[in-house]
């Protein structure tokens, strides 16, 4: 019996992972990609001998990546390397950064002068977070929900001791645990990995502290994150998956409650039996399907993650003191976090992340040079529409980094490229430039998040950061497994757990 044909819109990690799972089961798969290269946000930029990660530069929950390939009877094709220290944090006015080690005894030494009895406090904090993680992982996170009642019934299986974490924010949890403002801030940085701030992120996401420091840690990929995309594309081609580039889907044709075909920017039809959109699950419903529930007015009222403002620098010379991963913070964390979502002007003293792959892989930059990615979270295009001043903000950030590292970066720039939220929105169809899609407030998780099966068309599915279970590379991999389960259940097969 011939397998039904599957067409995947978008070649981000979610699309590639779904294609790998389906093709391993014998489904003929085609991927349509807007750009000339695969990967979505998990991409790279090459300029004059410098290679940069476009977006993600490390991942957690590495075992989810292993599970993906194992489920397809494949060996993992990349080498994962643990980060330790996982990163370092520079505070304005402090001469020395804090290095964040997985070993709590080492971390206690880092914080000896500012946080008495740190190890005991951290152990209690991480034990609580670990309990939440393991009590929700298989009951909620790795589950499909067929409606909100089904979701609420699954939540009743979670021990009630965790309920208070739903009704307070992450900052309250770190504030109740640690006395040092610096330690509180460092432990709350995980909220920014969700594209939010600790004052808007539920305390249940302390689980991210658990995954970074105790459960699995953070991992880099030998040769850079894009190596994962390159290896997955090789495997997909071996499985006869057709990948067609420079093809943007702009409309659909439907028949008898099914999608019959999608149409691209040139009006060409692409028929299939099964369709999977690896695009923003809310915005796709609004902009391509024209659903009133997802009109621009209603999308604007949803909670979206912060937009990325990124600078890619090829720098002559070596910048001492920087690791592969670094955070540069000011001295007004609460005030900055309160304004960062809705400000219509550029921050005067921005907070930002600095990724220097050349500290790990010499091939990323010419000899004697560094490649530097700077990421500054900024408001999305709902609040700041015009980014004609993007180079002015880039100058501010580069000048600040030069002062705080003691190295004149400006005078040694060989390559410079700046991407504003406008650029990100146009490149990857990110709604209003939101970097990670829908945020993770309690009204936008689980069954309150856009479903991974369309509510109208029985053969249209969704995979990626804005459907279940949420944002981040491991969540997107889990998302591919959940959508596969939907597809197999709908087509007469059941995915074995």
C-alpha positions as CSV (number, residue, x, y, z in Angstrom):
1,X,0.0,0.0,0.0
2,X,1.4,3.4,-1.0
3,X,2.1,5.9,1.7
4,X,0.3,9.3,1.5
5,X,2.5,12.2,0.3
6,X,3.5,14.8,2.8
7,X,4.4,18.4,2.1
8,X,6.2,20.5,4.7
9,X,6.2,24.3,4.5
10,X,9.5,25.5,5.9
11,X,12.9,23.9,6.6
12,X,13.5,25.0,10.2
13,X,14.5,22.4,12.8
14,X,10.8,21.5,13.3
15,X,10.3,20.9,9.5
16,X,13.5,19.0,9.0
17,X,12.9,16.8,12.1
18,X,9.3,16.0,11.0
19,X,10.6,15.2,7.4
20,X,13.1,12.9,8.9
21,X,10.6,11.0,11.0
22,X,8.0,10.7,8.2
23,X,10.5,9.7,5.5
24,X,11.9,7.0,7.9
25,X,8.5,5.5,7.9
26,X,8.3,5.5,4.1
27,X,6.3,8.6,3.5
28,X,7.3,10.5,0.3
29,X,8.1,14.0,1.6
30,X,8.7,17.4,-0.1
31,X,9.9,20.5,1.8
32,X,9.2,24.0,0.4
33,X,11.6,26.7,1.7
34,X,11.3,30.4,1.2
35,X,15.0,31.0,1.2
36,X,17.9,29.7,-0.8
37,X,19.2,27.7,2.2
38,X,17.6,25.5,4.9
39,X,17.5,25.9,8.6
40,X,15.2,28.8,9.4
41,X,16.5,30.6,12.5
42,X,19.1,27.8,12.9
43,X,21.1,29.2,10.1
44,X,24.5,30.8,9.4
45,X,26.0,33.9,7.8
46,X,29.3,33.8,5.9
47,X,31.1,37.0,5.0
48,X,34.7,37.3,3.8
49,X,36.1,34.3,5.7
50,X,33.9,34.8,8.8
51,X,31.1,32.4,9.7
52,X,28.4,33.3,12.2
53,X,25.5,31.4,13.8
54,X,22.5,33.4,12.6
55,X,20.5,32.6,15.8
56,X,20.7,29.7,18.2
57,X,24.3,29.1,19.4
58,X,23.7,26.3,22.0
59,X,21.0,23.9,23.2
60,X,19.8,22.0,26.3
61,X,18.2,18.6,26.7
62,X,20.6,17.1,24.2
63,X,18.9,13.7,24.7
64,X,16.0,14.9,22.6
65,X,18.3,15.3,19.6
66,X,19.6,11.8,20.3
67,X,16.0,10.5,20.5
68,X,15.2,12.0,17.1
69,X,17.9,10.1,15.3
70,X,17.4,6.9,17.3
71,X,13.7,6.9,16.4
72,X,14.7,7.0,12.7
73,X,17.3,4.2,13.2
74,X,20.1,6.6,12.7
75,X,23.2,7.5,14.7
76,X,23.5,11.1,15.7
77,X,25.5,12.8,13.0
78,X,27.1,15.6,15.0
79,X,29.4,15.8,18.0
80,X,27.9,17.4,21.0
81,X,30.3,19.1,23.5
82,X,29.1,20.2,27.0
83,X,29.6,23.8,28.0
84,X,31.3,24.3,31.3
85,X,31.4,27.0,32.3
86,X,28.1,27.4,30.6
87,X,28.5,31.2,30.2
88,X,29.8,34.2,32.1
89,X,28.0,37.3,33.2
90,X,29.4,40.9,33.2
91,X,27.7,43.5,35.4
92,X,28.3,47.1,34.8
93,X,30.8,48.6,37.2
94,X,32.2,45.2,38.1
95,X,35.8,44.4,37.0
96,X,35.4,40.7,37.0
97,X,32.6,38.6,35.4
98,X,30.9,35.7,37.2
99,X,31.5,32.3,35.5
100,X,28.5,30.0,35.7
101,X,29.7,26.5,36.4
102,X,27.6,23.3,36.5
103,X,29.6,22.2,39.6
104,X,27.8,23.9,42.5
105,X,31.0,23.9,44.6
106,X,32.7,25.9,41.9
107,X,29.7,28.2,41.6
108,X,29.7,28.7,45.3
109,X,33.3,30.0,45.1
110,X,32.2,32.4,42.4
111,X,29.5,33.8,44.7
112,X,31.3,33.5,48.0
113,X,31.5,37.2,48.5
114,X,27.9,38.0,47.7
115,X,25.7,34.9,48.6
116,X,26.3,33.2,52.0
117,X,25.5,29.5,52.0
118,X,24.9,29.5,48.2
119,X,25.3,25.8,47.5
120,X,22.6,24.8,50.1
121,X,20.2,27.4,48.7
122,X,20.8,26.4,45.1
123,X,20.3,22.7,45.9
124,X,16.9,23.4,47.5
125,X,16.0,25.6,44.5
126,X,17.1,23.1,41.9
127,X,15.4,20.2,43.8
128,X,12.1,22.0,43.6
129,X,12.7,22.8,39.9
130,X,13.7,19.3,39.1
131,X,10.5,17.9,40.8
132,X,8.4,20.2,38.6
133,X,10.3,19.1,35.5
134,X,10.0,15.4,36.1
135,X,6.3,15.6,37.2
136,X,5.3,17.5,34.1
137,X,7.6,16.1,31.4
138,X,5.5,13.1,30.4
139,X,2.2,14.2,31.9
140,X,2.0,17.6,30.1
141,X,5.1,18.6,28.0
142,X,5.3,15.5,25.8
143,X,1.5,15.2,25.3
144,X,-1.0,16.2,22.6
145,X,-4.2,17.8,23.8
146,X,-7.4,17.3,21.9
147,X,-9.2,20.2,23.6
148,X,-8.9,22.4,26.7
149,X,-10.9,19.9,28.8
150,X,-8.4,17.2,27.9
151,X,-5.5,19.5,28.8
152,X,-7.1,20.4,32.2
153,X,-7.7,16.7,32.9
154,X,-4.0,16.0,32.2
155,X,-3.0,18.8,34.5
156,X,-4.9,17.1,37.3
157,X,-2.3,14.3,37.1
158,X,0.4,16.8,38.1
159,X,1.0,16.8,41.9
160,X,-0.9,19.8,43.4
161,X,2.2,20.9,45.3
162,X,3.3,22.6,42.0
163,X,0.2,24.7,41.6
164,X,1.6,27.8,43.4
165,X,4.4,28.0,40.7
166,X,1.7,28.8,38.2
167,X,0.6,31.9,40.0
168,X,3.8,33.6,40.7
169,X,6.6,34.8,38.5
170,X,10.2,33.6,38.1
171,X,11.6,36.7,39.8
172,X,9.5,36.0,42.9
173,X,11.0,32.5,43.1
174,X,14.6,33.6,42.9
175,X,14.0,36.6,45.2
176,X,12.6,34.2,47.8
177,X,15.7,31.9,47.5
178,X,18.7,34.2,47.2
179,X,19.7,37.4,48.9
180,X,22.2,38.8,46.4
181,X,20.7,40.9,43.6
182,X,23.4,39.6,41.2
183,X,22.6,36.0,41.9
184,X,18.9,36.6,41.5
185,X,19.5,38.2,38.2
186,X,21.8,35.4,37.0
187,X,19.3,32.7,37.9
188,X,16.5,34.7,36.2
189,X,18.3,35.1,32.9
190,X,16.7,31.9,31.7
191,X,13.5,33.9,31.1
192,X,15.3,35.7,28.3
193,X,15.8,32.3,26.6
194,X,12.0,32.2,26.3
195,X,12.1,35.7,24.8
196,X,10.6,37.2,27.9
197,X,11.6,38.7,31.3
198,X,11.5,37.1,34.7
199,X,8.8,39.5,35.8
200,X,6.5,38.1,33.1
201,X,7.6,34.4,33.1
202,X,5.7,31.9,35.4
203,X,7.8,30.5,38.2
204,X,7.3,27.0,36.8
205,X,10.1,27.8,34.3
206,X,12.6,27.5,37.0
207,X,12.8,24.1,35.3
208,X,15.2,25.8,32.9
209,X,17.7,26.4,35.7
210,X,17.4,22.8,36.5
211,X,18.1,21.7,32.9
212,X,21.1,24.1,32.6
213,X,22.8,23.4,35.9
214,X,21.9,19.9,36.9
215,X,19.8,17.8,34.5
216,X,21.7,18.0,31.2
217,X,23.4,21.3,30.8
218,X,24.1,23.3,27.7
219,X,25.7,21.9,24.6
220,X,27.5,23.2,21.6
221,X,27.9,21.4,18.3
222,X,31.5,20.7,17.0
223,X,32.0,23.0,14.0
224,X,29.1,25.3,14.9
225,X,25.3,24.9,15.2
226,X,24.7,24.9,11.4
227,X,26.6,21.6,11.2
228,X,23.4,20.0,12.5
229,X,21.4,21.5,9.6
230,X,24.0,20.3,7.1
231,X,24.0,16.8,8.4
232,X,20.2,16.6,8.6
233,X,20.0,17.7,4.9
234,X,22.4,14.9,3.9
235,X,20.2,12.4,5.7
236,X,17.0,13.7,4.2
237,X,18.5,13.5,0.7
238,X,19.5,9.9,1.3
239,X,15.8,9.3,2.2
240,X,14.8,10.9,-1.1
241,X,13.2,14.0,0.5
242,X,12.9,16.7,-2.1
243,X,13.8,20.2,-0.9
244,X,12.7,23.1,-3.1
245,X,14.1,26.5,-2.3
246,X,13.1,30.1,-3.1
247,X,9.5,29.1,-2.7
248,X,7.2,31.0,-0.4
249,X,3.7,29.8,0.3
250,X,1.1,32.5,0.1
251,X,-2.2,30.7,-0.2
252,X,-4.1,27.4,-0.2
253,X,-6.8,25.5,-2.1
254,X,-9.3,23.5,-0.2
255,X,-11.8,20.8,-1.0
256,X,-14.3,18.9,1.3
257,X,-12.6,20.0,4.5
258,X,-9.1,19.2,3.4
259,X,-6.3,21.2,1.9
260,X,-5.9,20.1,-1.7
261,X,-2.8,22.2,-2.5
262,X,-0.8,25.2,-1.4
263,X,0.2,28.0,-3.8
264,X,3.5,29.9,-3.9
265,X,4.4,33.5,-4.7
266,X,4.4,32.7,-8.4
267,X,0.9,31.1,-8.3
268,X,2.2,27.5,-8.7
269,X,0.2,24.8,-7.1
270,X,1.7,22.2,-4.8
271,X,-0.7,19.3,-4.1
272,X,-0.2,16.6,-1.4
273,X,-2.1,14.4,0.9
274,X,-0.7,15.8,4.2
275,X,0.5,19.3,4.9
276,X,2.7,20.4,7.8
277,X,3.4,24.1,8.3
278,X,6.8,24.8,10.0
279,X,5.8,28.5,10.3
280,X,4.4,30.5,13.2
281,X,1.3,28.6,14.0
282,X,-0.7,31.7,14.9
283,X,0.5,34.0,12.2
284,X,0.1,31.3,9.4
285,X,-3.5,31.0,10.4
286,X,-4.0,34.7,10.0
287,X,-1.8,35.7,7.0
288,X,-2.2,32.6,4.8
289,X,-5.5,31.1,6.0
290,X,-7.2,34.5,6.7
291,X,-8.8,33.2,9.8
292,X,-10.8,36.0,11.6
293,X,-9.6,34.6,15.0
294,X,-6.1,35.3,13.9
295,X,-6.5,38.7,12.3
296,X,-3.8,41.3,12.7
297,X,-5.8,43.1,15.4
298,X,-6.2,39.9,17.4
299,X,-2.6,38.7,16.8
300,X,-1.4,42.1,18.1
301,X,-3.3,41.5,21.4
302,X,-1.5,38.2,22.0
303,X,1.7,38.0,24.1
304,X,4.7,37.8,21.9
305,X,8.4,37.2,22.7
306,X,11.0,39.9,22.4
307,X,12.4,40.7,19.0
308,X,16.1,40.1,18.2
309,X,18.5,42.9,17.3
310,X,21.7,41.2,16.1
311,X,25.1,42.5,15.1
312,X,27.7,40.2,13.3
313,X,31.3,41.4,13.6
314,X,34.5,40.1,12.1
315,X,37.2,41.6,14.3
316,X,40.9,41.8,13.8
317,X,42.8,40.6,16.8
318,X,41.8,38.5,19.9
319,X,39.5,39.8,22.5
320,X,40.8,38.6,25.9
321,X,38.4,37.8,28.7
322,X,35.5,36.7,26.4
323,X,34.3,33.1,26.4
324,X,32.2,31.4,23.8
325,X,29.0,32.7,25.6
326,X,28.8,35.9,27.5
327,X,26.1,38.3,29.0
328,X,26.6,42.0,29.5
329,X,24.2,43.6,31.9
330,X,23.6,47.1,33.3
331,X,22.8,48.2,36.8
332,X,19.1,48.8,36.5
333,X,17.7,45.3,35.8
334,X,14.2,45.8,37.0
335,X,13.7,49.1,35.3
336,X,15.2,47.8,32.1
337,X,13.0,44.7,32.1
338,X,9.9,46.8,32.7
339,X,10.5,49.0,29.7
340,X,12.1,46.5,27.3
341,X,8.8,45.1,25.9
342,X,7.1,48.4,25.0
343,X,9.7,51.1,24.5
344,X,9.6,52.9,21.2
345,X,13.1,54.3,21.5
346,X,16.5,52.5,21.6
347,X,17.9,51.7,25.0
348,X,20.7,54.0,26.1
349,X,22.4,51.3,28.1
350,X,21.3,48.0,26.4
351,X,21.7,44.5,27.9
352,X,23.0,42.0,25.4
353,X,24.5,38.6,24.8
354,X,27.8,38.0,23.0
355,X,28.6,34.8,21.2
356,X,32.2,34.3,20.1
357,X,32.4,30.9,18.2
358,X,36.1,31.5,17.3
359,X,36.9,30.8,21.0
360,X,35.8,27.2,20.2
361,X,36.3,26.7,16.5
362,X,39.3,28.3,14.8
363,X,37.8,27.7,11.3
364,X,35.0,30.2,12.0
365,X,37.3,33.2,11.5
366,X,40.6,34.0,9.7
367,X,43.8,33.5,11.7
368,X,44.3,36.1,14.4
369,X,40.6,37.2,14.2
370,X,37.4,36.8,16.2
371,X,33.8,36.4,14.9
372,X,31.4,38.1,17.3
373,X,27.6,37.8,17.3
374,X,25.8,40.3,19.6
375,X,22.1,39.7,20.4
376,X,20.1,42.5,22.1
377,X,16.5,41.8,22.9
378,X,14.2,44.7,21.8
379,X,10.5,45.4,21.5
380,X,8.7,44.0,18.5
381,X,7.3,46.0,15.6
382,X,4.1,46.7,17.4
383,X,5.9,49.1,19.6
384,X,8.8,50.3,17.5
385,X,8.0,50.2,13.8
386,X,10.9,52.2,12.3
387,X,14.4,50.9,12.6
388,X,16.2,53.3,10.3
389,X,18.3,54.1,13.3
390,X,19.6,50.5,13.7
391,X,23.2,51.4,13.1
392,X,23.1,54.0,15.8
393,X,22.0,51.3,18.3
394,X,24.7,49.0,16.9
395,X,27.3,51.7,17.5
396,X,26.1,52.2,21.1
397,X,26.4,48.4,21.8
398,X,29.8,48.1,20.1
399,X,31.2,51.1,22.0
400,X,29.9,49.6,25.3
401,X,31.5,46.2,24.5
402,X,34.8,47.9,23.7
403,X,34.9,49.7,27.0
404,X,33.9,46.7,29.0
405,X,36.4,44.3,27.4
406,X,39.2,46.9,27.1
407,X,39.6,46.2,23.4
408,X,38.9,48.8,20.7
409,X,36.5,46.8,18.6
410,X,35.4,49.7,16.5
411,X,38.9,50.3,15.1
412,X,39.4,46.6,14.3
413,X,36.1,45.8,12.5
414,X,36.7,44.0,9.2
415,X,33.1,42.8,8.7
416,X,29.9,44.3,10.1
417,X,26.3,43.3,9.5
418,X,23.3,44.5,11.5
419,X,19.8,42.9,11.5
420,X,16.9,44.7,13.1
421,X,13.4,43.3,13.9
422,X,12.3,44.5,10.4
423,X,15.0,42.4,8.8
424,X,14.1,39.3,10.9
425,X,10.4,39.7,10.2
426,X,11.1,39.9,6.4
427,X,13.6,37.1,6.4
428,X,11.7,34.5,8.3
429,X,8.1,35.7,8.4
430,X,8.4,36.3,12.1
431,X,5.2,38.0,13.3
432,X,6.1,41.7,13.9
433,X,9.7,40.5,14.3
434,X,9.0,38.4,17.4
435,X,12.1,36.3,17.8
436,X,10.6,33.1,19.3
437,X,6.9,33.4,18.5
438,X,4.2,33.4,21.1
439,X,5.3,33.9,24.7
440,X,4.7,31.4,27.5
441,X,2.3,32.9,29.9
442,X,-0.2,30.5,31.4
443,X,-2.9,31.6,28.9
444,X,-0.6,30.6,26.0
445,X,0.7,27.2,27.0
446,X,-0.7,23.7,26.5
447,X,-4.1,23.7,25.0
448,X,-4.2,27.5,25.1
449,X,-1.4,27.6,22.5
450,X,-2.3,27.2,18.8
451,X,-2.9,23.5,18.2
452,X,-0.6,21.4,16.1
453,X,-3.6,20.1,14.1
454,X,-5.7,22.6,12.2
455,X,-9.2,23.3,13.6
456,X,-10.8,23.3,10.1
457,X,-8.7,21.3,7.7
458,X,-8.3,17.6,8.7
459,X,-5.0,17.2,6.8
460,X,-3.2,20.3,7.9
461,X,-0.7,20.2,10.9
462,X,1.8,22.6,12.5
463,X,5.2,22.1,14.0
464,X,7.6,24.5,15.6
465,X,8.0,27.1,18.4
466,X,4.6,28.6,18.3
467,X,2.6,25.4,18.7
468,X,2.9,22.8,21.5
469,X,5.0,22.4,23.5
470,X,6.8,25.7,23.0
471,X,10.0,27.5,22.0
472,X,13.6,26.3,22.1
473,X,15.4,23.7,20.1
474,X,14.5,20.7,22.3
475,X,10.9,21.8,22.5
476,X,10.8,22.0,18.7
477,X,12.2,18.5,18.4
478,X,9.5,17.3,20.8
479,X,7.0,19.2,18.7
480,X,8.0,17.1,15.7
481,X,7.3,13.9,17.6
482,X,3.9,15.2,18.7
483,X,2.8,16.2,15.2
484,X,4.0,12.8,13.9
485,X,1.7,11.2,16.5
486,X,-1.2,13.2,15.2
487,X,-0.5,12.3,11.6
488,X,-0.1,8.6,12.4
489,X,-3.2,8.5,14.5
490,X,-5.2,10.2,11.8
491,X,-4.0,7.8,9.1
492,X,-4.5,4.5,10.7
493,X,-1.2,4.1,12.5
494,X,-0.3,4.7,16.2
495,X,3.1,5.9,17.3
496,X,4.6,3.7,19.9
497,X,5.8,5.4,23.1
